[in-house]
Amino acid sequence: MAAAKTYLFTFGPWNISTGADPFGPPVRKEVTFAAKIREYKKLGFDGVQFHDDDVVPADLSWAETERGAAKVKKVLDGEGLFCEIIAPRLWEHPKTIDGAFTSNNAAERRYALERSKRCIDIGNILGCRNVVLWLAREGTYIREAKDPITSIGRIVEAINALLEYDANIRILGEMKPNEPMDQSYLPTPGHFLGIAYRTSQPDRVGTLIESAHSILAGLDPSDDMAYALWHKKLWSVHLNDQNGLKYDQDKTFGSVDLRRAFNIVWVLERGGYEGCIGLDVKAMRTTKPAHQTRHLANSREMFLRLLEVVRSVDAAKVEAFRAERDYEGLEMYVLSKLMGR
């Protein structure tokens, strides 16, 4: 009998936050980068997710960037951590206000591409080959603002340029249907996988799927993940939860819909998922500073508890219910498992 898989857990330093939101200022003091990194092992995590400017400030000279990234690598090594993913933060810079790869301005598109290449170089220093593209502003507020067919082509051209720039990287598309843009050009993982096969090297283009993003699109995250697993292109996940079709809430995993969370773990475990269990969760704004990492520990614990439930499910019983088309019986079997019976 094969040994049960041991999962590795990661999160990004932005998940330890000040609690600011669009309608209010910070309610907790900023935690220094070094202090955040020291929390990882205490919380039972193995690796770190980064944006490029989490590592070093954007637009430094390459010499300064190289020195800064090397220092961060030394810190990670000292803590026994690895860098799982790195992503160019292409949605906050003044040059990307109208999008990055799909901007109508050629100079701004060049900036986005060069910054993404620099992100790859930072990843190489950190020993990370997984480059995530969250195409946050690759869309419009009004549909007539950009040519949509041209825009899709520009995204593919940018991916091809990055693949050509470094033969070792993998590109992971992280899709979201809206926010910050009103509507995105590639709103779901299925849309991104569609263009993945039109890139110059489809075997190096896959997905990172976030639970909340699928929910915002009116889809079930476990189905999105299963679809990507079938394509052998689910290379990372961001687990969290979401209370309906609202703004992106990034709630503790399993805190809203336990059945939905169960099915995510079920699909990852039974589908042979080989990546890390990444989290993207926010502490509630009312959280006191002393508890500002509890949402991370709770999300990890929820995954592990649900993993126990998934592994306790009798596969033969499930198949018997399916064969008899006894879905009422199957539903009660699953609910009983979730209730600890």
C-alpha positions as CSV (number, residue, x, y, z in Angstrom):
1,M,0.0,0.0,0.0
2,A,1.4,3.4,-1.0
3,A,2.3,5.8,1.7
4,A,-0.2,8.7,2.1
5,K,1.0,11.9,0.5
6,T,2.5,14.6,2.8
7,Y,1.4,18.1,1.7
8,L,3.6,21.2,1.9
9,F,2.0,24.5,3.0
10,T,2.8,28.0,1.8
11,F,1.4,31.5,2.0
12,G,2.5,35.0,1.0
13,P,3.7,37.7,3.5
14,W,0.7,39.9,2.5
15,N,-1.5,37.5,4.4
16,I,-0.2,39.0,7.6
17,S,-1.7,42.4,7.1
18,T,-2.6,45.7,8.8
19,G,-6.3,45.2,8.2
20,A,-6.8,48.3,6.0
21,D,-9.6,48.1,3.5
22,P,-11.1,50.5,0.8
23,F,-13.3,52.1,3.5
24,G,-10.9,52.3,6.4
25,P,-7.3,52.8,7.5
26,P,-5.0,50.1,9.1
27,V,-6.1,48.7,12.5
28,R,-2.9,46.8,13.2
29,K,0.7,47.8,12.9
30,E,2.7,46.7,10.0
31,V,4.9,43.6,10.7
32,T,8.4,43.7,9.4
33,F,9.3,41.3,6.6
34,A,11.8,39.5,8.8
35,A,9.3,39.0,11.5
36,K,6.7,37.6,9.1
37,I,9.3,35.1,7.7
38,R,10.0,33.9,11.3
39,E,6.3,33.1,11.7
40,Y,6.3,30.5,8.9
41,K,7.8,27.5,10.7
42,K,6.0,28.4,13.9
43,L,2.7,28.0,12.1
44,G,3.7,24.8,10.4
45,F,4.4,26.2,6.9
46,D,7.1,25.1,4.6
47,G,7.4,27.7,1.8
48,V,6.8,31.3,0.8
49,Q,4.8,32.9,-2.0
50,F,6.2,36.2,-3.3
51,H,5.4,39.1,-5.5
52,D,8.5,40.6,-7.0
53,D,8.3,43.7,-4.8
54,D,7.8,41.6,-1.7
55,V,11.4,40.6,-2.3
56,V,12.9,44.0,-3.3
57,P,11.3,47.3,-4.2
58,A,10.2,47.6,-7.9
59,D,12.4,49.5,-10.4
60,L,15.7,49.3,-8.5
61,S,18.8,48.9,-10.6
62,W,19.7,45.3,-11.3
63,A,22.8,45.5,-9.0
64,E,20.6,46.6,-6.1
65,T,17.9,44.0,-7.0
66,E,20.5,41.2,-7.1
67,R,21.9,42.1,-3.7
68,G,18.4,42.4,-2.2
69,A,17.2,39.1,-3.6
70,A,20.3,37.3,-2.4
71,K,19.7,38.6,1.1
72,V,16.2,37.3,1.1
73,K,17.4,33.9,-0.2
74,K,19.8,33.8,2.7
75,V,17.0,34.5,5.2
76,L,14.8,31.8,3.6
77,D,17.7,29.3,3.8
78,G,18.3,30.2,7.5
79,E,14.6,29.6,8.3
80,G,14.5,26.3,6.3
81,L,12.0,27.7,3.8
82,F,11.7,27.6,0.0
83,C,10.1,30.0,-2.5
84,E,7.1,28.3,-4.1
85,I,5.9,31.0,-6.5
86,I,6.8,34.5,-7.6
87,A,4.6,36.9,-9.4
88,P,5.2,40.4,-11.0
89,R,2.9,42.9,-9.3
90,L,1.6,44.5,-12.5
91,W,-1.5,46.1,-11.1
92,E,-0.3,48.8,-8.7
93,H,2.3,50.7,-10.8
94,P,1.3,54.0,-12.5
95,K,2.4,52.6,-15.8
96,T,-0.1,49.8,-15.7
97,I,-3.2,51.8,-14.8
98,D,-4.8,50.8,-18.2
99,G,-3.6,47.2,-17.9
100,A,-0.2,45.7,-18.3
101,F,0.1,43.3,-21.3
102,T,-3.1,44.7,-22.8
103,S,-2.5,48.4,-22.3
104,N,-3.3,50.6,-25.3
105,N,0.1,52.2,-24.8
106,A,3.0,50.3,-26.3
107,A,5.6,51.8,-23.8
108,E,3.5,50.6,-20.9
109,R,3.2,47.1,-22.5
110,R,7.0,47.1,-22.8
111,Y,7.3,48.1,-19.1
112,A,5.1,45.2,-18.1
113,L,7.1,42.7,-20.1
114,E,10.5,44.0,-18.8
115,R,9.3,43.9,-15.2
116,S,8.0,40.4,-15.7
117,K,11.5,39.3,-17.0
118,R,13.1,41.0,-14.0
119,C,10.7,39.0,-11.8
120,I,11.9,35.8,-13.5
121,D,15.5,36.8,-12.7
122,I,14.6,37.4,-9.0
123,G,12.9,34.0,-9.0
124,N,16.1,32.4,-10.3
125,I,18.1,33.9,-7.4
126,L,15.5,32.5,-5.0
127,G,15.5,29.1,-6.7
128,C,11.9,29.4,-7.9
129,R,10.8,28.4,-11.4
130,N,7.0,29.0,-10.9
131,V,6.0,32.4,-12.2
132,V,2.4,33.3,-11.5
133,L,0.5,35.8,-13.7
134,W,-2.5,37.3,-12.0
135,L,-3.8,39.2,-14.9
136,A,-5.5,41.7,-12.6
137,R,-6.0,44.6,-15.0
138,E,-6.1,42.7,-18.2
139,G,-9.7,43.7,-18.9
140,T,-11.9,46.8,-19.1
141,Y,-14.3,49.0,-17.2
142,I,-16.2,49.6,-20.4
143,R,-16.0,47.1,-23.3
144,E,-15.2,49.6,-26.0
145,A,-12.0,50.8,-24.2
146,K,-9.8,48.1,-25.8
147,D,-10.0,45.7,-28.8
148,P,-10.7,42.3,-27.1
149,I,-9.3,40.2,-29.9
150,T,-6.1,42.1,-30.0
151,S,-5.9,42.0,-26.2
152,I,-6.1,38.2,-26.1
153,G,-3.3,38.1,-28.7
154,R,-1.2,40.4,-26.6
155,I,-1.5,38.2,-23.6
156,V,-0.3,35.2,-25.6
157,E,2.6,37.2,-27.1
158,A,3.7,38.3,-23.6
159,I,3.6,34.7,-22.3
160,N,5.6,33.5,-25.3
161,A,8.2,36.3,-24.7
162,L,8.6,35.1,-21.1
163,L,8.9,31.4,-22.1
164,E,11.6,32.4,-24.6
165,Y,13.4,34.6,-22.1
166,D,14.0,31.6,-19.7
167,A,13.8,28.0,-20.7
168,N,13.4,26.8,-17.1
169,I,10.3,28.6,-15.9
170,R,6.7,27.5,-15.8
171,I,3.9,30.1,-16.2
172,L,0.9,29.7,-13.9
173,G,-2.1,31.7,-14.8
174,E,-4.3,32.8,-11.8
175,M,-7.7,33.8,-13.2
176,K,-10.4,36.0,-11.6
177,P,-13.6,37.2,-13.3
178,N,-13.6,40.7,-11.9
179,E,-12.0,43.1,-9.3
180,P,-10.1,45.3,-9.8
181,M,-11.4,45.4,-13.4
182,D,-15.2,45.4,-14.0
183,Q,-14.7,42.4,-16.3
184,S,-11.6,40.3,-17.2
185,Y,-10.6,39.0,-20.6
186,L,-9.7,35.5,-19.2
187,P,-12.2,35.2,-16.3
188,T,-11.7,31.5,-15.4
189,P,-9.0,28.8,-15.4
190,G,-10.8,27.2,-18.5
191,H,-10.3,30.4,-20.4
192,F,-6.6,30.5,-19.5
193,L,-6.1,26.8,-20.4
194,G,-7.7,27.6,-23.8
195,I,-4.9,30.1,-24.6
196,A,-2.2,27.9,-22.9
197,Y,-2.5,25.5,-25.9
198,R,-1.9,28.4,-28.3
199,T,1.4,29.4,-26.7
200,S,4.7,28.4,-28.1
201,Q,5.3,25.8,-25.3
202,P,2.0,24.6,-23.8
203,D,3.8,22.1,-21.6
204,R,5.2,25.0,-19.6
205,V,1.9,26.8,-19.1
206,G,-0.5,25.8,-16.4
207,T,-2.7,27.3,-13.7
208,L,-2.9,28.4,-10.1
209,I,-6.5,28.1,-9.0
210,E,-7.9,30.2,-6.1
211,S,-11.1,29.0,-4.4
212,A,-12.6,32.5,-4.1
213,H,-12.0,33.4,-7.7
214,S,-13.9,30.3,-8.9
215,I,-16.8,31.1,-6.5
216,L,-16.9,34.7,-7.8
217,A,-17.4,33.3,-11.3
218,G,-20.3,31.3,-10.1
219,L,-18.3,28.0,-10.4
220,D,-17.4,25.3,-7.9
221,P,-13.6,25.4,-7.1
222,S,-13.4,21.6,-7.0
223,D,-14.7,21.3,-10.5
224,D,-12.3,24.0,-11.7
225,M,-9.4,22.1,-10.0
226,A,-10.6,18.7,-11.4
227,Y,-10.7,20.2,-14.9
228,A,-7.1,21.5,-14.6
229,L,-5.9,18.2,-13.0
230,W,-7.4,16.3,-16.0
231,H,-5.2,18.6,-18.2
232,K,-2.3,17.9,-15.9
233,K,-2.0,21.7,-15.4
234,L,-3.0,22.3,-11.8
235,W,0.4,23.4,-10.5
236,S,-0.6,25.5,-7.4
237,V,-3.7,26.5,-5.4
238,H,-4.8,29.3,-3.2
239,L,-7.3,27.9,-0.7
240,N,-9.7,30.3,1.1
241,D,-13.4,30.7,1.3
242,Q,-16.0,33.2,0.0
243,N,-19.4,34.2,1.2
244,G,-21.3,34.5,-2.1
245,L,-20.8,36.6,-5.2
246,K,-19.3,39.6,-3.5
247,Y,-15.9,41.3,-3.4
248,D,-12.9,38.9,-3.0
249,Q,-13.1,38.1,0.8
250,D,-10.2,35.6,1.2
251,K,-11.9,34.1,4.3
252,T,-10.4,31.2,6.3
253,F,-10.6,27.9,4.3
254,G,-13.7,26.0,5.1
255,S,-15.2,28.8,7.2
256,V,-18.2,29.4,4.9
257,D,-19.0,26.1,3.1
258,L,-17.6,23.0,4.7
259,R,-19.1,20.7,2.1
260,R,-17.4,22.8,-0.7
261,A,-14.1,22.7,1.2
262,F,-14.4,18.9,1.6
263,N,-14.9,18.5,-2.1
264,I,-11.8,20.6,-2.8
265,V,-9.7,18.4,-0.6
266,W,-11.4,15.3,-2.1
267,V,-10.4,16.3,-5.6
268,L,-6.8,17.3,-4.7
269,E,-6.2,14.1,-2.8
270,R,-7.9,11.7,-5.2
271,G,-6.8,13.5,-8.3
272,G,-3.1,13.1,-7.5
273,Y,-2.4,16.8,-7.0
274,E,1.4,17.2,-6.6
275,G,1.7,20.9,-5.8
276,C,1.8,22.8,-2.5
277,I,-1.2,23.8,-0.5
278,G,-1.0,27.5,-0.8
279,L,-3.2,29.9,1.2
280,D,-4.5,33.4,0.4
281,V,-6.5,34.4,3.4
282,K,-7.0,37.6,5.3
283,A,-7.5,38.1,9.0
284,M,-10.8,39.8,9.9
285,R,-10.5,43.5,10.4
286,T,-11.5,43.2,14.0
287,T,-8.6,40.8,14.7
288,K,-6.3,41.9,17.5
289,P,-2.5,42.0,16.7
290,A,-1.9,39.1,19.1
291,H,-4.1,36.9,16.8
292,Q,-3.1,38.2,13.4
293,T,-1.8,34.9,12.2
294,R,-4.6,32.7,13.6
295,H,-6.4,32.7,10.2
296,L,-3.4,31.0,8.6
297,A,-3.0,28.4,11.3
298,N,-6.8,27.7,11.2
299,S,-6.8,27.3,7.4
300,R,-4.0,24.8,7.5
301,E,-5.7,22.9,10.3
302,M,-9.0,22.9,8.4
303,F,-7.3,21.4,5.4
304,L,-5.6,18.7,7.5
305,R,-8.9,17.8,9.3
306,L,-10.8,17.6,6.1
307,L,-8.0,15.5,4.7
308,E,-8.6,13.0,7.5
309,V,-12.3,12.9,6.6
310,V,-11.5,12.4,2.9
311,R,-9.1,9.5,3.7
312,S,-11.8,7.9,6.0
313,V,-14.3,7.7,3.1
314,D,-14.9,4.2,2.0
315,A,-14.3,4.3,-1.8
316,A,-16.2,1.0,-2.3
317,K,-19.3,2.4,-0.5
318,V,-19.2,5.5,-2.7
319,E,-19.0,3.3,-5.8
320,A,-21.9,1.2,-4.5
321,F,-24.1,4.3,-4.0
322,R,-23.2,5.5,-7.5
323,A,-24.0,2.1,-9.1
324,E,-27.4,2.1,-7.5
325,R,-27.9,5.7,-8.4
326,D,-28.6,6.2,-4.7
327,Y,-27.5,9.8,-4.4
328,E,-29.7,10.5,-1.4
329,G,-27.8,7.7,0.4
330,L,-24.5,9.0,-0.9
331,E,-25.3,12.5,0.3
332,M,-26.2,11.3,3.8
333,Y,-23.0,9.3,3.9
334,V,-20.9,12.4,3.1
335,L,-22.8,14.6,5.5
336,S,-22.4,12.0,8.3
337,K,-18.7,11.9,7.6
338,L,-18.6,15.7,7.9
339,M,-20.5,15.5,11.2
340,G,-18.0,13.0,12.6
341,R,-20.3,10.0,12.5
